[in-house]
Every structure is written in structure tokens, then in C-alpha cells.
Amino acid sequence: MHLVAYQGRLYAGNSLWMEKDPDVPKACQVLDAPTHARRVDHRFARRCLRLGNLKAVTFSSGGSRSTGAVTLLLAVPDVARGPVNVFCRDDATGQWVASTLGVVTNYTSTRALGFHRDRVTGREQVFVGTDKLDVFVGVLDAAAPGRLRWAAAAELRVPAGERVMGFCDCNGTFYCATPAYGPS
């Protein structure tokens, strides 16, 4: 599903939603290719069958003027039901730490993960778009789970019959794509 270069390594996110082999765990994974062999860096909970997003984001100031840039590797698996989590890789421990956006009672996918630096205020934010919880915004916070502090409420409501498919920063303006799908 995704290939991301991060900290001199290559990470991949997979999907197992069409997997028929009963010996294969029904949980998506992040794979790491430290040399020439791949290994499972993290396996998500059962019934999280597709890794909707895997992305590296870089905060230029690390949250303060005295700190250098901070780069995070983020992953967001689809969820059958329960908490919708954004996972951040802790490079010191190799663990993936979850921060929760909300809870869903039926399947939700997170197809969009974006980063934007406001050209006027300089504020840097991560945006996550889901098909059930709308669009949430997070900021770097070293004390928060997964190093991201999420807004308590959605930043943008997605119109009925649409889902967030992507974000784009173009000349300092941040865009959100929400095409219609299925019956309205």
C-alpha cells in the first residue's frame, strides 16, 4: 500500500483484506527493510486489515526555537470498530505509540494524512481525514501519546456521501479532496 523512506531505511505498509490463506494473521503490518531482508516492524490489531496511511512528517522547529527539526513516521490502519488511532514510531524503542482520534462502531478508513505549515503564522499541523470522523488536526507535543496532540473536535466536517481521499499543499494553501462515493 505504501513505501516510505525514513531515517535511512525503507518502510512499507501492507493490506491483508483480500488474504485467503488461513495461516496469515488478519492484521496489516509495517515492514522494515533494514538490509536486504524485510521484517515486520509492527503488526496492528486483528481486523485492522489495511494500512490506510504511512507517512513521514517533519516539524521544522521541533515545537520550540531551541530544538532542531523533528521527523515522525506515522501510520493509520483502517478499523473495523473501536478506536481510530494514529500510530507514531518511537525511534528509541522501536515501538509504535497510539494516539486516539475517536471511536467508531463500524468500519472506517483513513485514506488521507497531510502536513501543512501556515505561511502567515508558521504553525505546523498534521491533518488526518477519515470517512467517519471527518478531518482532525494535530500538533507536535512531546508530552502527548505518539508525540501528537489532537484537537478535541473535528477541524472540518466531510459532506454526506463523500470521504477524504487526499491533502495537498500548493503554494502555501492547503487543500482537502473529498470526492463523492456510493449512493447519496
TAFENNOR-V806245 format. One record per residue. N is the residue number from 0. PHI is phi in whole degrees, -180 to 180 (none if undefined). Layout:
# TAFENNOR-V806245
N;PHI / N;PHI
This chain:
# TAFENNOR-V806245
0;none / 1;-145 / 2;-127 / 3;-137 / 4;-84 / 5;-152 / 6;53 / 7;77 / 8;-125 / 9;-112 / 10;-115 / 11;-132 / 12;-113 / 13;-119 / 14;-134 / 15;-123 / 16;-68 / 17;-105 / 18;-67 / 19;-106 / 20;-69 / 21;-67 / 22;-84 / 23;-90 / 24;-59 / 25;-87 / 26;-155 / 27;-68 / 28;-141 / 29;-107 / 30;-105 / 31;-120 / 32;-110 / 33;-67 / 34;-130 / 35;-116 / 36;-108 / 37;-89 / 38;-142 / 39;-77 / 40;-84 / 41;-157 / 42;-112 / 43;-82 / 44;-61 / 45;-56 / 46;74 / 47;-94 / 48;-88 / 49;-136 / 50;-86 / 51;-66 / 52;-153 / 53;-146 / 54;-153 / 55;-98 / 56;-126 / 57;-122 / 58;-89 / 59;-68 / 60;-107 / 61;65 / 62;93 / 63;-154 / 64;-68 / 65;-84 / 66;-105 / 67;-77 / 68;-62 / 69;-124 / 70;-110 / 71;-119 / 72;-102 / 73;-113 / 74;-138 / 75;-134 / 76;-81 / 77;-67 / 78;-129 / 79;-71 / 80;-171 / 81;108 / 82;-71 / 83;-97 / 84;-113 / 85;-105 / 86;-101 / 87;-121 / 88;-76 / 89;-89 / 90;-67 / 91;-71 / 92;-108 / 93;80 / 94;-85 / 95;-106 / 96;-103 / 97;-92 / 98;-126 / 99;-99 / 100;-87 / 101;175 / 102;-126 / 103;-121 / 104;-101 / 105;-143 / 106;-49 / 107;-137 / 108;-120 / 109;-120 / 110;-92 / 111;-128 / 112;-141 / 113;-135 / 114;-135 / 115;-143 / 116;-111 / 117;-64 / 118;-73 / 119;-91 / 120;-90 / 121;79 / 122;-66 / 123;-108 / 124;-140 / 125;-101 / 126;-117 / 127;-125 / 128;-114 / 129;-117 / 130;-88 / 131;-118 / 132;-106 / 133;73 / 134;-111 / 135;-113 / 136;-120 / 137;-128 / 138;-124 / 139;-65 / 140;-152 / 141;-59 / 142;-88 / 143;-85 / 144;-57 / 145;70 / 146;65 / 147;-126 / 148;-107 / 149;-94 / 150;-62 / 151;-70 / 152;-131 / 153;-61 / 154;-78 / 155;-143 / 156;-84 / 157;-91 / 158;-57 / 159;-55 / 160;82 / 161;-124 / 162;-143 / 163;-77 / 164;-112 / 165;-175 / 166;-125 / 167;-150 / 168;-103 / 169;-126 / 170;53 / 171;87 / 172;-105 / 173;-101 / 174;-116 / 175;-129 / 176;-98 / 177;-134 / 178;-73 / 179;-74 / 180;-148 / 181;59 / 182;-71 / 183;-87
